[in-house]
Amino acid sequence: MAFDTMELRDVEVWDGNHAAAQALRQCQIDVVAAYPITPSTPIVEGYAKFLADNYVEGEFVMVESEHAAMSGCIGAAAAGGRVATATSSQGYALMVETLYQASGMRLPIVLNVVNRALAAPLNVNGDHSDMYLGRDSGWIQLDAYCPQDAYDLNFIAFKVAEDHDVRLPCMVHQDGFMTSHTAQGVVTMTDEVAYSFVGDFKVMNDMLDFEHPVTHGVQTEEDWHFEHKARQHHDLMTKVFPKLEAAFDDFEKLTGRRYNMVEKYDLDDADVAVICMGTSVETAREVAQEMRAKGIKAGVLGIRVIRPFPFMQLKEALKNVKAVATLDRSAPGGAPGMLFNEISGCLYNEKVRPMISGYIYGLGGRDLTKQHLVDLYTELEANVGAGQVLTPLQQYIGVRGPKLSFL
Amino acid sequence: MQNNGWNEFEIGAMLRSFDGKIDDIAGTLQEDRPYSASNSFTASVADWRIEKPVFAKDYCIDCQFCWIYCPDMSIISRDKKMIGIDMDHCKGCGICVEVCPTNPKSLLMFAEHADEEEELARWPEKTDEKEEK
C-alpha cells in the first residue's frame, strides 16, 4: 500500500476525539462521509488530515448535512467499503432517519457519537440525550468512559460489526468535552498490531461485485417487512453478545486491557450501587471507594454495551445488591429514565431483587460532583436500613431551586 | 419472491438481480439475461395501468423517439427497429404517444379494456395540419 505508517509512543497524550481519529486511521477506513459538528468535529477533521498527509488510503466526502453524511456512509458501505463517521447532538438527530436504514440494510458502519445535549435551549455540552435518541435504531451501542476506551472500543466496534454473522452498524459513544476534549494518557498499539486486530475488510453482497449485481434498500410491505425486522432483532439480541465477548477476549490478549458488557466495581459484596454511563462511572468509582472507608459497602456498575442491553449480565451482577440507583443523563420526557426502566424490567421477575430508585442528572453538561454521589449513596444506605425506598422514584441531581422529584 | 418460504431471504434489504454469476450483461438482450425471480423484470406491473398504448406498425418510421423517452424501458426495439411494447412493465404514461412524430401517430392511448384489433382497424387518417389551424 502506498500510505505511510505513523510512529506512536507507547503512551500518547490524546483527548477522546484524537484517540478516535487515530483508531480510524489505524483501521484504514475507506470512506468517511462527514458533516462536522461540535464536539465531535476533531474526529472527522483528524481523519481528513491523516488522509491529506498520506497516513491512510481512503476518501473523505464533505457533504451538506448529517443526513447526507450517513447516507453517504450507507452507499459506501453497500458498495463494499470500511466506513465510519462521527457526529453529535443536532447532527445526530438529523441522522436518525438514516440510522434505521443502515441497521436494516445490515451495513457495518461505525459511528462515533460524542454525546451532547439536544436543543432547545441550544447547548454544546455533554449529556446523553443524543445517545438515547438512537437506542431503538437497531445499532450496537458501546460506551467509552475515557479517551483510552474511545480508542479501544473503535477497534472492537469494527471487529464485531463487520463479522458476517452480525453485519450490524455500531456506535462508539463518548462524553462531549469531558472525554472528547480532555487529554489523558492513552496506551497505543502500533499500526501493524492495531490493523491486525480488525483485519482486512471482508465484503458481503457488495455493489461493486459486477458479476453478482445486487439491489440494496429494497421495499417490502406487510408480506415481508416483519420477517426482516424480526431476524434483524434476533441477530442483535443473540449474535452480538458472543461476538463481543470474543472480541473483548481477543483484545485483552493483545493489549492486556479488559472490557465487559457491564463493568463491575466493588460490586460483589456491595449493599448499595450506582448504575451509570460515561465519565460519571469514573467519578462514582472514586466516591464508592471513599464510602467504603466510611463503612458503607458501595459499588458501581458501568454500562459498557447499551444496545443490545445486557439484561442477563445485569441480573447476575445485581443479584446480591440491596439498593441501586440508576443515573440517567437525559431528560426523560414524561417517563422514568431509560436505565430505570430497563433495569427494573430485567429485575422484576427475580425473587430477590434490589430496591431501585432513579435519578436524572448532568443535563447540558451540568457537573456531577463527588458530593452529589456521597449524598446519593447515603440515601441508598438509608433505604437499605429502612427496608424500603424512602425517596420518590425519580429525583433530579444538581438542578438549582427547590428539590425536584416525581413518582 | 412469492415462491420462497418465510425464512428464505438473505439479511439486509437486498435482492439479487440475476441467478448466479453474470458476464457481459450489457451485451446480452433482456430476454436472454438470467434475471432472478426477485428482479422486477420478472414481475408484471401491468395492473398499475388504466390506459394502454397501441402500436400501429404501418405508420412507424423507426425514429426511436419512443424508445429513448420511455421512462420504464418498455419500448422493445431490436436493431433500431421498433417491435412493440413490453406490456408487463408499461405504466400507461403516454409519453411515447406524445413524442411520436408521425402523421397519423404510430402510437395512441386507449382504455385498458379496448380491443387492439378494432382500434387498429379504425386508426385515424392523416390530418392536414393547415386545416387544423
HADDOCK unambig.tbl for C-alpha pairs under 7 A between the chains (distance, minus, plus):
assign (segid A and resid 104 and name CA) (segid B and resid 12 and name CA) 5.87 0.50 0.50
assign (segid A and resid 104 and name CA) (segid B and resid 13 and name CA) 6.49 0.50 0.50
assign (segid A and resid 105 and name CA) (segid B and resid 12 and name CA) 4.09 0.50 0.50
assign (segid A and resid 105 and name CA) (segid B and resid 13 and name CA) 4.90 0.50 0.50
assign (segid A and resid 106 and name CA) (segid B and resid 11 and name CA) 6.85 0.50 0.50
assign (segid A and resid 106 and name CA) (segid B and resid 12 and name CA) 4.84 0.50 0.50
assign (segid A and resid 211 and name CA) (segid B and resid 21 and name CA) 5.30 0.50 0.50
assign (segid A and resid 211 and name CA) (segid B and resid 22 and name CA) 4.99 0.50 0.50
assign (segid A and resid 211 and name CA) (segid B and resid 23 and name CA) 6.32 0.50 0.50
assign (segid A and resid 212 and name CA) (segid B and resid 20 and name CA) 6.89 0.50 0.50
assign (segid A and resid 212 and name CA) (segid B and resid 21 and name CA) 5.48 0.50 0.50
assign (segid A and resid 212 and name CA) (segid B and resid 22 and name CA) 6.49 0.50 0.50
assign (segid A and resid 213 and name CA) (segid B and resid 16 and name CA) 6.26 0.50 0.50
assign (segid A and resid 213 and name CA) (segid B and resid 17 and name CA) 5.80 0.50 0.50
assign (segid A and resid 214 and name CA) (segid B and resid 14 and name CA) 6.62 0.50 0.50
assign (segid A and resid 214 and name CA) (segid B and resid 15 and name CA) 5.64 0.50 0.50
assign (segid A and resid 214 and name CA) (segid B and resid 16 and name CA) 4.49 0.50 0.50
assign (segid A and resid 214 and name CA) (segid B and resid 17 and name CA) 5.58 0.50 0.50
assign (segid A and resid 215 and name CA) (segid B and resid 14 and name CA) 5.51 0.50 0.50
assign (segid A and resid 215 and name CA) (segid B and resid 15 and name CA) 5.20 0.50 0.50
assign (segid A and resid 215 and name CA) (segid B and resid 16 and name CA) 6.24 0.50 0.50
assign (segid A and resid 215 and name CA) (segid B and resid 17 and name CA) 6.75 0.50 0.50
assign (segid A and resid 216 and name CA) (segid B and resid 13 and name CA) 5.82 0.50 0.50
assign (segid A and resid 216 and name CA) (segid B and resid 14 and name CA) 4.52 0.50 0.50
assign (segid A and resid 216 and name CA) (segid B and resid 15 and name CA) 6.73 0.50 0.50
assign (segid A and resid 217 and name CA) (segid B and resid 13 and name CA) 4.94 0.50 0.50
assign (segid A and resid 217 and name CA) (segid B and resid 14 and name CA) 6.12 0.50 0.50
assign (segid A and resid 218 and name CA) (segid B and resid 13 and name CA) 5.31 0.50 0.50
assign (segid A and resid 218 and name CA) (segid B and resid 14 and name CA) 6.07 0.50 0.50
